[in-house]
């Protein structure tokens, strides 16, 4: 096999001009846009669109001297972008995110409407599979990022420094494929450090921006299920009264906060039992670790959730030298 077939395909795009229709078509095609519309905002119009990278990671830049609206579809990539001038809005209504020049903003995980006017934009686009692979190497589970999180200035400075390094290599036409691959990996690592992970499989309603506080509480439960957590703790985190928190959980999750905490722990117990060595593990030990002291009540609750008793789950486990806990 020759070297050309072994190397990943490079992406190099540089298009510019003064044709509004061509500009809209170029950008809509690049992002699989849904019902995009473009208008002028003054006497003159010009645009430029550039992209460099490969299938794992691309750096993109857009200059657009007009108004662009439409819907961005959910894709297979994580995208962090920032504007250096102009106006940018992701989403609409009460959930809209108004972009601040110079501050990175991750795109929502689901399809979203947008509006840009007279703007310059920079983007780092990283394939989801690549990010999930790097997360798995670190022992992390990744479903999505919390794109609504407020990123602190120190994290932004680190992100900018990393992007500068990635850009210098990605834009270098003499850079080797191996070095380009490392830049994609570095971009994936940077995303994991820039935005907090959301590891829980959440119901669609909980992903809406107006439920952000409840979502953060739920994700806290998933991240800290091995620690003592009370409904009062969660209410304080969400800045809600205990009654309001209970009502929100019942409406969005169909159960009380305490019941939700218990369900997460029962799921963790199942995962641990399946990964344990039958010769060195007992159901009672695992149950006590996760806060279940009464064997009879625990066994009944486990069977109600998982359709079998914990001892049956343990019998189906694969032997391991040591037990790992989240």
N, C-alpha and C positions, 0 to 999 in steps of 0.2 A: 504493500500500500504506500503511495507516495505521500509526501508531507502535506500537500494541499488538501487531501481528503481527510487527514487526521486533524487538521486545525479547524476550530469552530469558525463559522461564518462571521465575519466582521460586519458591523453596521456603520455606514458612513452616509449621512444625508446632509445636504446644504442647499436649501431652496429659498429663493427670495424674489420679490417683485412688487408690482403695484396693482395687480389684478385681484380684486376682492373675492370673486368667485373661485379663482384658482387657490387663493390662500385658504378659504374655507374648506375646499375639497382636500387640500393637502393635509390639513390638521385633522379633519374628520376621518380621513382614511387612516392616518397614523394612530388614532385612538379609538377606532371603531365607533365613532360618535353617533348619537341618536338624535335626529331632528335638530341639527345645528343650524343656526341662523347668524348671518354676519351683516353688519351695517357700518357705514362710515360715521365718524363723529366730527369731521371737519372737512376742509376743502381737499386735502390730500390724503392718500392712503399708501402705506407700504407695510411689508411684513418680511420676516425672515424666520426660518425654521431649520435648526440643525440637530443632528443626533449622531452619537458615536458610542460604540461599545459592541456587545454581542448579545446572544439570546439570554444570557444570565443577567446582565446588567447594562443599562444604557444611560448615558448622560444626554439630556435634551435641553434646548433653549428655544424660546419663542419670543419674537418681538412682533407686536400686532398693533398697528395704529388705527384701531377702530373698535367696534363692539362685537363681541362674540358670545352667543348664548346657546344652550342646548342641554343635553344630558350625557353624562359619562357613564358607560356601562360598568358593571362589576367585571373585573378582569382577573388574569392569572398572576398579576404582579402587585407588589407593594410600591407605592409612589409617594415620595416626599418632594414637595415643591415649595418654592418661595418666589415672590415677586420682588423686583427691585424698584419698580415704579408702577403707577396706575392703580386700577381698582380690580379686586377679585373677590368673588363671593362663591362659596361652596355650599350647596343646599339652599333651602328657602324657608320662609316663615320663621318661627321661633327657633328652629334648629340650624339656621344659617350660620356659617363660619365666615367672618369677614377677615380677609387676609391682611396682615400687617407687613409692609415692606421690610425685607431682611430676615423675617422669622420663618423658619421652616414649618410646614404644615403637611401632615400625612393626609392623603385622600381617604374618604370613607371606604369601608369595606364593601359596601353595597353601592348599586347605581345611585347617582345623585345629579341634580340639576346644577348648573353653574352659570356665572355671568362674569365676563372680563371686559374691561375697557382700557384702551390706550396703555397697554402693559408690556413689561419685559418680565419674562418668567424663566426660572431655571428648575430643572427636574432631575431627580435620581430615581430610576425605575429598576427594581430588582425582582427577579422571578421568585414567586412564592415558594416553589419547591426548593430553590437554593437556600432561602432563609430558613425554611423548616428543617433542612438537612443540617445546617450549622447549629440550629437550636437543639436538635437531637443529639449532636456530638457533645453538647454541654449539659446533657441530661434534662433539657427543658422541653416542655410540651407547648406547642404554639398553635392556636386556632386563628387568632387575629391579634391586631394591636388596638389599643384604645386611642383612636385618632383624636378624641376630644380632650386628651390630657394636656395640661399646661406644662410645657417644657421649660425648665429653668435655664438661666443664662449660661451656666457652666456647661451644661449638656449641649447647648447650641454652639458654644465656642469649640468644643471638641468635635462636633459634627462638621463644622466649617473647615477645620484643619484636616479632617479625614477626606472631605470632598476635594480639597485642594490637591492632596496627594493622589487621589483616584483620578482626578481630571488630568493631571500632568502625564500620567501613564497612559490613560485611555486615549488621549488626543495625540500621543506619540505614535506615528505610523510605523516606527521601527521597533516598538515594544513587542516582545515575544508573546506567543499565545499563552505560555505558562504564566507570564507576568500579568497579562490581561485577566486570566482566570483568577489569579490572586487578588486582583482589584475587585472582581465580583464578590469574592469571599469577604474581603474587607468591608465592602458596602453592606453585606448581609450582617456582619458582626456589628457594624455601626448602627444599623436599624434596631437591633436587639438592645443596644445600649441607649438609644435616643428615646424610644417610646416604650411605655410599659406594656407588657404582654397581657392579653386577656385569654386565659387558658380554658375557661369554661365554655361548654356548649350551651348557649343561652337562647331562650325563646326570642323570636323576631321582635316582639314588642319591647323587649328589654334593651334592644340595640338602638332604639330611637333616642336622639339626643335629650329629649325632655325627661327620660328616665335615667339620666346619667348617674345621679346619686345612688339610686337603687342598684344599678349595674355595678358600680364600684364596690358597694357593700357585698354584693353576691360574689364578685371576683375575689374580694378579701377573704370570704369564707372558703373558697376553693384553695387559695394560697396558704391559708393558716388553719385549715381544719384540724391539724394535729395539736393546736393550742386551745386553751380554755377560751371560749367565745360565748357571750350571752347576748340576748336580744337587746338589752340595755346598751351594751357596747356598740352594737350595730346602729342603734338609733342615734347615739351620740356622733358616730362617724358620719351619718347621713344628715345630721343637723335636723332631725325630725323627732317628734314625740314618739313614745313607744307605740301608742295607739295608731298614729299615722303610718309608722313603719309596718305594723302588723297588717293594716288595711292594704298597703301597697303590695306586700308579699302575697297576700291572699288574692288580690286582683291580678297580679302579673304572673305569679308562680303557682297559684292554687293551693298554697299551704302557708302555715305560720313560719316566722323566722326560725324558731327552734326545730320545727319539723324539717325545714330545709337543711339546717346544719346537720341534723341526724342523717338525712338522706345522703349528703355528701360523704359523711364518715362511713356509712354502710357501703357506699361505692368504693371508697378507698380500701376498706377491709377486704372486699371481694378481689380487688386488684392485688393486694398483698398476699392473700391466700393462694391465688393462682400462681404467684411467683415464688412461693415458699417451698422449702424442703420439708416434706412430711415427717422425716426422721427427727427434725430438730424444732419443729414448730407446733404449737398447740393453738386451737381456736381461742381458748380462754386468754392466752397471753396477748394475742393480736387484738381481741375485743377490749381487754383492759387498756392497752396502749391507746386505743381510739376512744376511751372514755365510757365503755359499756361494762359496768360492774356486775350487773345481774344477768347471769348466764341464760336463764329461761326467757326473760323479756328480750334480751338481745337476739337469741336464736329465732324467736317468733318474728321480730321486726325484720331480721335479715331475710327470712323465708318469704315474708310478705312482699318485700321489695324485689328479691331476685329469683323467687320461684323454686328455691331449694335451700336446704339447711347449710350452714357454714361448713359443717363436717363433710358434706358431699362436695362442696367446692374444693376443700383442701385435698380430698382424695384424687381430684383431677389435676392437681398441681404438678409441675415439673420440678425434679430435685434441683436444689441449688446449694452452693457451699455456704452462703450467708444470706440473711434476709435484709432487704433494703427497705427503708421507710422514706416516704416523701418528706 
